[in-house]
Amino acid sequence: MTTRQTVIDLRTNHPDWTLDKIGQAVDRTRERVRQILISENLEQRSTKAAYSRLPAHLKKGPPCPKCGTLVPYRERSYDSGYSGGSYPKYCSAECRPKEETIELTCFYCNKTYVLTIPQAKSRQRRVANGRYKATYCSHSCSSHAYWDVVHGKTPNDFNYNLALGPKGIKRELS
């Protein structure tokens, strides 16, 4: 078998091999292997090198844990000028497990709102640690509850320090 035919066989049977590795196997230089592959219209790059140069939208990520299909790359762009992307864990919304939810009641407006269990536990931990005073359905309700205490519309059940303003600035009480 000629060197040319050996190079062709090695490229087709071992697409992940580099030109250098093929050259060592046939006792030729990397450049000579490249020339042979060009003359035969074969890919000169190894599969790893060819894959690394693919545009991001053509690459596939790890397999989906539920169905096993390769997860496509997802672009994200934000108004702030950031653009980028990543490989999500699941290939589609159908494969993504549904998170269990829990209904809570807003302390200020008494509306019920739905959170996932991890979100609800996080808020309840913050209340227990003293970082939050109560759980609210929105930032607006949280602010209204604070300002109702400041303006004397509701009692100060949460022991807000009224000598400090909302950003920790000391203010005069009238």
Secondary structure, 3 states (H helix, E strand, C coil): CCHHHHHHHHHHHCCCCCHHHHHHHHCCCHHHHHHHHHHCCCCCCCHHHHHHCCCHHHCEEEECCCCCCEEECEEEECCCCCEEEECCCCCCCCCCCCCCEEEEECCCCCCEEEEEHHHHHHHHHHHHHCCCCCCCCCHHHHHHHHHHHHCCCCCCCCCCCCCECCCCCECCCC
